Amino acid sequence: MEEETPILERVGRNEPGAVDEMMSRFGGLVWSLARRSCPTTAEAEDAVQEIFIEIWKTASRFDASIAGEATFVAMITRRRLIDRTRRRTRRPEPVALNESSPAPESSEDHLEISEEAGIASEAFEKLRPEQQQVLTLAIHHGRSHEQIAATTGMPLGTVKTHARRGLIRLRQLLEASGFGTQSTVGALGGAS
């Protein structure tokens, strides 16, 4: 009986169906390690995808005389998960801003601030609901794009698109209304 070629060697040679077989064979192992390491299911799914891409890229380096296939897959999985954890922990945590701000110096300042707030609020209301939701979570709640994606169930790319397009549209609306100076409008995220 002829010995079967290891699946990773077949993946390394780009044999048809080898990647599907590899994912089927090692999917449970990779998923269980990712789920234990990642704080959310969405992040675990992203990690699994990243891990299988890495395995596919490095499969040609697999040497059955050094380690078994499951060991090779587990080693790559652990490395990727450690990298993801390090990236996640390096991100600064959002800092809650003190809600109470000092009172304006004069009633004239207060009137100007109220007027500007009204103009900004009207412009914000003209954004699409998805853009409003993403910007509210980002600005008022200090959430990252990844956190917004996890909260809303939107794909990460969609969250980023809504944020960028929302800021661009808000900037256009504020410029059209003559809101503040150019530097004030530019401070709204620098979207251009």
N, C-alpha and C positions, 0 to 999 in steps of 0.2 A: 504494500500500500504506500503510495507516494505521500510525502509529508506536505501539508498545505502551506503555501506561502503566507507569512504574516500579513495581516490586513494593512499595517502601516507601511510595509514595503510596497504593497500594491498601490496605496495612496500616493506614496513618493514617486511612483512611476506613472501616475495619472491614469490608472486603469479605469475603464468605465464601471460605474457602480461601486467603486471602492470607498468613496467618501460616504455614500449613503450607508453602506455596511458598517463603516467605522462609527458613524453617528448612532446607528442602531445598537451596535455592540457596547459602546462606551458612554452613551447618552445618560444612562442611569447613574453611573459613577460621577461624571462631570456635574450633572444636575445636583446630586446630593451634596457634593463638596461646595458648589456655588451657593446653594440655598442656605447652608450652615454659615457661610462667610458673609453673605450680603444681607443688608438690613431689610430690603424689600424684594418681592417677587419680580418686579420689573427690572431691578438692578441685577438680580440673579439671571434673568433671561438674557440681558445684555452681556453679562459675563460669560455665559455659556456660548453665545455666538462668538465672542472675541476669542475664547479658548479654542473652539473648534477651528477657527481660522488659523490660529497659531499652530495647532497640531497639523493642519493641512500643509502649512508652510514649512514645518520642520520635520515632517514625516520621513523625508529622504535621509535624515541623520539617524534614524532608528537603527540600532544594532542589536539583534537578538542575542548575541553572545555576551552583551553587557547587562541587559535588563529585559524583563518581559514587557509585553505591550501595555498591560494595565499599569505597570510601574512608570513607564514612559509617559503615558497619558496623565496619570496622577501627578507626576512631577511637574509637567507643563501647567496643569490645572492649578496646582498650589502656587507656582511662581506668578501666574497671571492674577490670582486672587490676592496674593500678598501685594502685588503692584497696585491693584485697584484699591485695596484698603489703605495703603500709604497715600495714594492720591486723595482719597476721600478724607482722611484725617488731616491732611495738610491744608485743606480748604478752611479759611477762617470762618468761624461761626458767626452768623448774623448777630449784631449787637442791637438790643432794643434801645430805641431812642427815647429820651425822656419826653413824655407827651406834653408836659407843662413847659411852655416857652415863656420867656419874659414878656411882660405886657409892653405894647408899643409905647414909645415915648410921648406921643401926642395923639389927640383924636384925629388929626389930619393923617398921620401915618396909619392909624387903624382903619380909616375910611379907604385909603389907597390899597391896603392889604385886602380888605373885604371885597373891593371892586375886582382886583386881580384874581382873587380866589373864585369869584363868581364867573369870570370869563373863562378861567381854566376848567372849572366844573362843567360849564356849558360845552366847551370843546370836548372834554372827556366823554360826555353823554352822547356825542355824535359818532364815537368809535363803534365798531362792531362789538356785539356782546362778548365774543371770544377774546378780543383784544382787551376789552375792559377787565374781564376776569383775570387774564394773565398779568396785566399791568398792576391791578389791585393787589394780587398775591405777591408780586415782585416788590412794588413800592411800599405798600402799607404794611405788609407782613414780612418783608425781608427774605422771601423765599428764593432759592436758586432755581434755575431752569429745570434741573433734575427733580427738585422737590415739587415744583409746579406740575411737572409731567406725572409724578406719582400721585399727587392730590387729585388732579383733574381726569387722569386716565388718557390724556392726549399723548401722542408720540412726542419725544423730545424735540425733534426737528420742527414739528408743528408749533410747539410752545415758543421756540426761538423765532419762528416766522411771525407769529402773532405779536410777540414783544417788539420786534424790529419794525414791522409795518404799523403797529399801533403808535410807536414813538414818532415815526416819520409822519403819520397822518396828524397826530396831535401837534407836532411842530408846525405843519402846514396850516392847520386851523388857527393856531395861536398867532402865527405871522400874519395871516389874513385879517385877524381881528385887531392887529396893531398892538398886541400884548407886549408890554415891557420893551426892553432894549434887545438888540441882537444877541448880546451876551447872555441875557436871561433865557431867551429861547434856545440858544446853543447849549445851555446847561441841562436841557431836558434829555440828555443821553447822548448828545452828539451824533444822532442818527442822520446820515446824509446819503 
